[in-house]
Amino acid sequence: VTGASSANLSVVLVDARLGVIEQSRRHTYLASLLRIPHLVVAVNKMDLVDWSEERFLEIRDEFEEFLPRLDIKDVKFVPISALNGDNVVEPSKNMPWYQGPALLGHLETVHIASDWNLNGFRLPVQWVNRPNNPKDPRLHDFRGFSGQIAGGIVRASQKVMALPGGLRSTVKEIWTYDGPLQEAFCPQSVTLVLADDIDISRGDMIVGFEMPPGMSADLSARVCWMHPRALQPGRKYSLKHTTQTVQVLVKSLESRINIQTFEPEPDPVELAMNDIGEIKLLASRPLVFDGYATNRLTGSCVLIEQGTNHTVAAGMLLPPTELVKPEYNDFAI
């Protein structure tokens, strides 16, 4: 789940003999929940069902019965047999009825350039960059803010705001390893130099004025629970979000997804291993975030068990109830 949260495409592998099983439904639902924009259903072991087009269509029809309930816009079905590579790299002579691309050919041609969020600038600050090299006058008083752009586009002379403090400034310079830029975009890693000397540290987020994020200590999230010890209300965990870690309290369990119907079952007593559900959290300090559906980088988080440092859940934050206003801090620079 954690790895898939940054994927552009997922492949759900289906055994042609067994058809759609619970794991097939669960993984397809996870792909939808994680907002992976492209999905390939690879129907494997076609050699064991005599290369039957009828069997392939049965499996495709069974998937298409529940796909409308999931938010996946690009779905491709490919019949394959990994034993000798049929339709894996080269088109299969054993399945002339299939006229589509082989699996690898499809993966190489999927358009993913438009998958990144280029609306609403977000830069979670990973490091305050102060080289202070006395031999290089350019670096003597250099102070930049380094990180990977998590959304939007930033340009020199653009007005920005640092959260949670709310101080405002202007982008003076944009630096990369290869030199300065006039603009940068998600997911580039950059160092921003601001026109004003304002207090920013690791864990803060520099944002643009357009499409502001939310900021709150009260959080709602969908989580995939991945620990043998069940999740119950009242427990405390560490929550890793962008470049910061905060303590959170599980206030309540709102619902659990029935993997057969994809419908939420309200007020569960607990979430067991592999359960997917919605919970409410209270953080020790406000988080600057977007809904996961809006921005997968600033809307994702993981829960970590204190004491063992085990990652126990992957979370997708629901949209904030209130957005930060550009005039958030009246005494800002």
N, C-alpha and C positions, 0 to 999 in steps of 0.2 A: 504493500500500500504506500509506504513512504517513498519507495523508488518510483512508483507509477505516478505520484503526484506531480512529477516534473516531466512526464512523458508527453510526446505529441501524438503517439499512436499506440494502441494496444492490440495484441493478437490473442484472441480467445481460441484455444485449441480444443476441438471436439472430436471424440472417437466416433467414427461413422457407425460402429456396431452399437454403441450405447446411446447415441443421440444426446439430447439436451438433458443433462443431469443437474442436480442442485448446485454443484460447483460451477457449471457453465452459467447458470442464472446469477450466482453470487458475483462471479468475476465480471460479468457484463454489467451488473448493477454498480459494482465498484468503479468500472470505467466511466459510467455515467455520473456517479457521485463525484468522482475526481475531475470531472469536466475534461476528460481526454477527448479531443475533438474528432479523432479518427479511430475507427474500429475495423479490424479484420477478423472475420470468423473463418478459421482454417479447419475445414472438415478433413481430418486425417484418416489414414488406414482405409482409403477407398479400395485398395486391392483386396481387402477382406470382405467387401460387400459386392464383389464382382464388378467394380467400377460403375455401380448403378446410379444413373441420373435420377431415377425415381427416389432412391434413398437420400441423395443430396438435397433434392427439392423438399422432401419431408422435413429434414432438419432445418432448412432455410425457412420453411413455412412456420415451424414451431417457434423459431426465434422471432419471426415477424409478428407473431401473435402478441408478444409482450414488449417489443421494441418501441411502439408508439407511446408507452407509458414512461419511457426513459428519454432523456434529452441528449441523444446522440445523432448528429446531423449527417455524418458520413460513415456508412457501413458497407463493407465489401465482403462477399462470400466467395471463398476459393476452395475447391476440392483438391486435396493433395494426397500423396502417398510418400512419406518420408523414407520408406524402405529403399527405393531406387531413385528417389528424387523427382517423382512425377509431379509436375506443376510447382516444384519448389524453386528451381532456377530456370529450367527449360519447359516449354509447353509439353503436355503429356500426349503421347500417341494413343494411350489407352482410354482417354476421355475426350474424343473428338467433339462430343456434344457441348463441351465447355469452351466458349470463345473468348473468355476474358484473359487478363494477364496472369503470368505465374506469380507466386507469392513475392519473390525477391524483386521482380520487375515492378510490381505494384508499390512495394516499400520504397523503391528508388525514385518513384515519380510522384509520390504524394506531396501536395503543395502545403508546406507548413509555415511559409514566411509570414503569412497573415495571422498566425495563431497567437503571436505575442501581443500583450496589451500595450498599445501605444497611446492610450488615453489616460490622462492624469499622471503627472510626473511623481515618482516615488523613488527615494534613495535611502534605504536603511543604512545608517552610518556604521561601518565595521571598524574603522580605525581613524583616529585623528593623526594625520600625517605631518610631522614636524621634524624634518631631517636636520636642520640647524647645522649645516656644513659651513664652517668659517672660511674654507678655501674657495667656496663658490658663493659670490655675493647674491646670486639669485635665490639661494636656499637659506640664507642667513635668517631671514624673518618669514620663511615660507610656512604657511599653516593651511592645510587642505583637509578635506573630509572624504575618505575613501570608502568605496563600497560598490556593489553591483546594482545597477539600475533595475528596479523591480516593476517599473511601469512607466509608460509615457516617454516624452522627449524633453531634453533640457538644452537650452541654448544660452550662449554668452549674452549677458545683459538681461536675462530673464529674472523676474521677481520671484522669490521663493520664501517659504516659511519653514522654520525648524520646530518640530513638535517632539515632546509635549510642551515645551516652553512657550511657543507661539511667537518667538522673535522673527522679524522679517528682515530680509536683506536682498541683495542682487548678486547673481552669478557673475563673478569677475573673470574667471578663467576655468576651462575644462581641460584637465590633463589626463593622458594615458601613458602607458609605458613607451609608446611610439612617438609621443610628443603632444602638443596642444591641439584641441579641436574647437570648432565653432559650435557644434552641436553633437549630442550623443543620445542614444536611445536604448531601450530594453532589448537584450540583457547585457549590455556592455558594462565592463568594470572601469570606473573612472575615479578621479580625484577632483573634487570641486573646490575652487578658491572663491570665497565670498568677499564682497566689497567691505563688509563690516566685521569687526572682531566680536562675534557673539558666542555665547556659551553653548557649545554642542559637544556631546560625548558619544561613545559607542552605545548603540541601542536607540538613539534618537533617530528621527526620520525627517529628511528634507523633502518637502512636497511643493508642487506648484499650486497656484491659486485656482486653476480650473479643476473641476471635478474633485473637490476635497475629500479626504478620507473621513472615517469616523474615529472617535476617541472615547473610550469608556473602560471602566473596570468590570462592568457587568457584561458578560459575554454569553452568547448562545452558539453552540457548535454541533455539527454532526461528527460523530467519532466512530472509528473502526477499532474495536477493543481487541487487543492482541496479547493478553496476558492470562495465564491460567487462573489467577486470582481475580474474581469478578469485580467489576466497578460498582460501587455503592455510594449513595449520597453521604456527605459529611467528610469524605476523605480529602486529604491534601496532596497535591502533586506539584512538580515544577512544570511550567509550560514554556517551551522554546518557541519563540515567534520572531521571525527575521533574525536580527542580530542580538536579541536580548532574551534573558530567561527570568521569569517571574514566578512567584508562588501563587497557586490558585486553590480555591476550595470548591469542591463539587456541591453546588446548592441543591440540584434536583436532577432526576432523570425524567425527561419529558415523554419520550417514546422509544420504541424499538421497532425496527423494520422486519416485517414478516417476509422472508426471502422468497416465499412461494407466490405471494400476491403483490409484493412491493408496497404494501399498505402499512402505515405506522400503527403500532399497538400502544395506546397511551399508558402512562404511569407504570412502567415496569419496576419490579423490585430491584433488579440488578441487570447489568449487561455482562454476559458470559463471554468467554473467548470466541472470537470471530463474529460476535454480534455487532450490528450497526445500529446506532441510535442517536437521538438528539438530547443534549444535556445543557444545563445552565451552570456557568462558572462565575466565581467572584475572584478577581485578580488583586494582588497586593498593591498594584499601581495601574493607572490607566494604560491601555494599549492603543497604539495608532494602527488602524487596520481597515481593510476593505472586506466586503463579502467575498467568499471564495469564488462565487460565480462571476464576479467582476474582475478579480485579480487573484490568480492562483498563488502568487508569491507572497503577497501581503495578507492573504486570507487563509493561509495554511499554518498549522502548528502541530507540535507533538507534545504528548504528556509523558513525563519522566517520573518514575517512582523514586522518591527521596530515600536515600540510604543505599540503594542498590544501583541507581543510575540506569535501570532498565527502561527502555522505551516501551510504554504500555499501550499507547494509543496514538493514532494519527487523526488529526482533527481538521475540519473545514468550517471556518467561522461563517456564521450567518450574517447578512447585511446589518450594518449598524443602524440603530434607530434614529440617531442624530449625526449630522455631518459637521465637521469643523468649519467655522466661518472664517473667511479671509481676514476679517477685522477682529480675530480671536483675542489679540493682545493689544490694547490701545496704546500702551507705552512702548511698543516695539520700535526698533530702529527703522 
